[in-house]
């Protein structure tokens, strides 16, 4: 039997994407697996939640590895933020709690939207058959009620500065995303 055509299409999309698009794909993938992990936790599917949380952790680790820490403060701050997200994901997995997932989701959405703005991406990114910037479907992670304050609190922990960055400053911090595995 031949390979799944959709899987081949997805693989081709990944292999031919530029670095900026790959970065957005990583954020979208992390958000998709985060939603699945939360749903699995709510359904007490411990194996499913564990598997999806590990996938999010792998994506966060890839984002951390893609940073060029020699370029300065932005890259170091992003590394610290990713490190904090990874910590929260581990805590969510250990404690089987959805609260840390909501925090991670808020940070990932903010970073993804900042990148989209910096890169001039106008199209909506789709995760689990819903537009990324729309109201979450029932059973998915809801936006944080007070995202401003949450990000401000996170900023004091990880050096994260809410708001857009100039494209050149953002790009400078990344040395590239490794898709070779």
matplotlib code that plots the C-alpha trace (Angstrom):
import matplotlib.pyplot as plt

x = [0.0, 1.1, 1.8, -1.0, -1.2, -2.1, 1.0, 3.2, 1.7, 2.4, 6.0, 6.5, 5.1, 7.6, 10.6, 10.0, 9.0, 11.3, 12.6, 9.9, 7.1, 8.6, 8.6, 4.9, 4.2, 6.0, 3.9, 0.7, 1.7, 2.5, -0.9, -2.7, -1.0, -1.6, -5.3, -5.3, -3.4, -6.0, -8.9, -7.3, -6.7, -10.3, -11.4, -8.9, -7.0, -3.6, -1.8, -3.2, -2.4, 1.1, 1.8, 0.5, 2.4, 5.6, 5.0, 4.6, 7.7, 9.6, 8.5, 9.5, 12.9, 13.3, 12.4, 15.0, 17.7, 17.0, 17.9, 21.3, 22.1, 25.2, 23.0, 21.9, 19.1, 16.1, 17.3, 18.3, 14.8, 13.1, 15.2, 14.2, 10.5, 10.7, 12.4, 9.6, 7.0, 8.8, 8.8, 5.0, 4.4, 6.3, 4.3, 1.0, 2.1, 3.2, 0.2, -2.3, -3.5, -4.8, -3.9, -0.3, -1.5, -3.6, -0.5, 1.6, -1.2, -1.4, 2.4, 2.4, -0.5, 1.2, 4.5, 2.9, 0.8, 3.9, 5.8, 2.9, 2.8, 6.6, 6.6, 3.6, 1.6, -2.0, -3.6, -5.2, -3.4, -5.6, -5.2, -7.7, -10.1, -10.6, -8.9, -6.1, -7.3, -11.0, -12.8, -11.8, -14.2, -15.8, -13.3, -10.3, -8.1, -9.9, -8.0, -6.8, -9.3, -6.7, -3.9, -2.3, -1.7, -0.6, 2.0, 3.2, 3.7, 5.5, 7.7, 9.0, 9.9, 11.4, 12.3, 9.5, 8.4, 4.8, 4.3, 5.7, 9.4, 11.0, 11.4, 15.2, 15.5, 13.4, 15.1, 18.5, 17.9, 17.2, 19.9, 17.4, 14.9, 16.2, 13.7, 16.0, 15.1]
y = [0.0, 3.6, 6.2, 8.4, 11.3, 13.8, 12.7, 13.1, 16.6, 17.6, 16.3, 18.3, 21.4, 21.1, 20.3, 23.2, 25.8, 28.8, 29.3, 31.8, 29.6, 26.6, 28.7, 29.4, 25.7, 24.8, 27.2, 25.9, 22.3, 23.1, 24.7, 21.8, 19.2, 21.4, 21.4, 17.6, 17.2, 19.3, 17.4, 14.1, 15.3, 16.4, 12.9, 11.3, 9.7, 9.8, 8.1, 10.5, 13.5, 12.3, 11.6, 15.0, 16.9, 15.2, 16.3, 19.9, 19.6, 18.3, 21.4, 23.7, 22.0, 22.5, 26.2, 26.4, 24.7, 27.0, 30.1, 31.7, 32.8, 34.7, 37.3, 39.0, 39.7, 38.8, 35.3, 34.8, 36.1, 33.8, 30.9, 31.6, 31.9, 28.5, 27.0, 28.2, 26.8, 23.5, 23.5, 24.2, 21.4, 19.0, 20.1, 19.7, 16.2, 15.3, 16.8, 16.0, 19.6, 21.8, 25.1, 25.2, 24.4, 27.6, 29.6, 28.0, 28.4, 32.2, 32.6, 30.5, 32.4, 35.8, 34.7, 33.2, 36.3, 38.5, 36.5, 36.6, 40.4, 40.7, 38.5, 40.1, 36.9, 37.8, 34.3, 32.6, 29.5, 26.5, 24.2, 21.3, 22.7, 26.1, 29.4, 30.1, 33.6, 32.6, 31.7, 28.2, 25.4, 23.7, 21.4, 23.3, 25.6, 28.9, 32.2, 33.5, 35.8, 38.5, 37.8, 41.2, 40.6, 37.0, 38.1, 40.9, 38.3, 36.0, 38.9, 39.3, 35.6, 35.2, 38.6, 38.4, 41.8, 41.7, 43.3, 43.2, 43.3, 44.5, 41.7, 42.1, 41.8, 38.7, 37.0, 37.8, 35.6, 32.4, 30.5, 28.2, 25.4, 21.9, 19.7, 16.8, 15.2]
z = [0.0, -0.7, 1.9, 3.1, 0.7, 3.4, 5.4, 2.4, 1.8, 5.4, 5.2, 1.9, 3.6, 6.4, 4.3, 1.9, 4.5, 5.3, 8.8, 9.7, 8.6, 10.4, 13.6, 13.2, 12.5, 15.7, 17.7, 16.1, 16.7, 20.4, 20.8, 19.0, 21.3, 24.3, 23.5, 23.1, 26.4, 28.2, 26.7, 27.6, 31.2, 31.5, 30.3, 32.7, 29.8, 31.5, 28.7, 26.1, 28.2, 28.9, 25.2, 24.1, 26.9, 25.9, 22.3, 23.5, 25.6, 22.5, 20.5, 23.3, 23.5, 19.7, 20.1, 22.9, 20.7, 17.8, 19.7, 19.2, 22.7, 21.5, 19.8, 23.0, 25.5, 23.3, 22.7, 26.3, 27.5, 25.0, 26.3, 29.9, 28.9, 27.0, 30.0, 32.3, 29.9, 29.9, 33.7, 33.7, 31.3, 33.5, 36.5, 34.6, 33.7, 37.3, 39.0, 36.3, 36.4, 33.6, 35.3, 34.1, 30.6, 30.6, 31.5, 28.7, 26.2, 26.9, 26.4, 23.2, 21.7, 22.5, 21.1, 17.9, 17.4, 17.9, 15.3, 12.9, 13.2, 12.8, 9.7, 8.2, 8.1, 7.4, 6.9, 9.9, 11.1, 11.7, 14.6, 15.1, 12.5, 14.1, 13.3, 15.7, 16.7, 17.2, 20.4, 21.4, 20.8, 23.7, 25.4, 24.1, 26.2, 26.8, 26.7, 30.0, 31.6, 32.3, 29.9, 30.4, 34.1, 33.5, 30.9, 33.2, 36.0, 33.6, 32.5, 36.0, 36.0, 32.6, 31.3, 28.8, 27.4, 26.1, 22.8, 19.3, 18.6, 15.4, 12.9, 12.7, 16.5, 16.6, 13.6, 15.1, 18.1, 16.1, 14.4, 12.7, 13.3, 12.9, 11.2, 10.5, 13.9]

ax = plt.figure().add_subplot(projection="3d")
ax.plot(x, y, z, "-o")
ax.set_aspect("equal")
plt.show()
